[in-house]
Amino acid sequence: MSISFCCLAASFDPALEVQFLVDGPAVDGCVGQCAAVILPTGDETRAEVLLAAGARQVLIGEAALLDSGVIERLVARYGKERIGLAVPVRNLAVDWAFETVSNADFKVVTPSICEPTWEVLRADGSGTGTHAEWWIGQMVERGAHTVLLLADIDGDGDLNLCAGLVEKLGGQLWVAPRASEAPPLADWIAFGQVKQLALPPALYRRRDEWQCPAATNESVEAVS
């Protein structure tokens, strides 16, 4: 299986072919040279500035949580291929409740969710309670083209969730570590079915460790 890689960084490196850059002061001078610009907190106005300046694609973060209509409006103005999502996630915590009304002889402990679920996070890492798979589906229906999933995938539950998203989104999905500096990328590929990885520079430079011998690193088509 051929794995596509791109570098996810805060500054542009002209030696790299495919880069996702996090928005910041260094982006303005190279906005048209990277594959996508990530807006963790930037609003619709900032997205328009980048798109007007020639950004190939802008990945909207928290702004789409605050106003889901931003995706539809940007798609209408600039085209579907230039608008995507940046979605940080973590496991949704399970709450337990005692139910004692239906039968006085025993108590039933009921979980708030019955299977592992990711929740969408705000840019500051705080939880929203929004189910990630459902929300991503809604945004894709509204026109989001690329989805950058930022997740620390660890364990069977996470791997199953990841594989499910890969099956649904196919080439629209890129996966990146959210906070982990040493993610088990071999497991992500083997069991999470990840085919497109966005990696910070330190990991990107080691990409051959996770590439099949016969594979190439031609990933521009996947984000264009």
Protein Blocks (a to p, Z undefined) as FASTA:
>chain_A
ZZddddddfbdcfkbmbdcddddfklmmmmmmpfbdcdfkbcfklmmmmmmnopabdcdf
klmmmommlmmmmmmmnojklgccddddddddddddddfklpmkbccdddfbfbdcdddd
dfkopaehiafklmmmmmmmnopabdcdddddedjklmmmmmmmmmmnmmmpccddfklm
bdcfklmmmmnopabdcddfklmmmmmmmgcfkbccbfklmmZZ
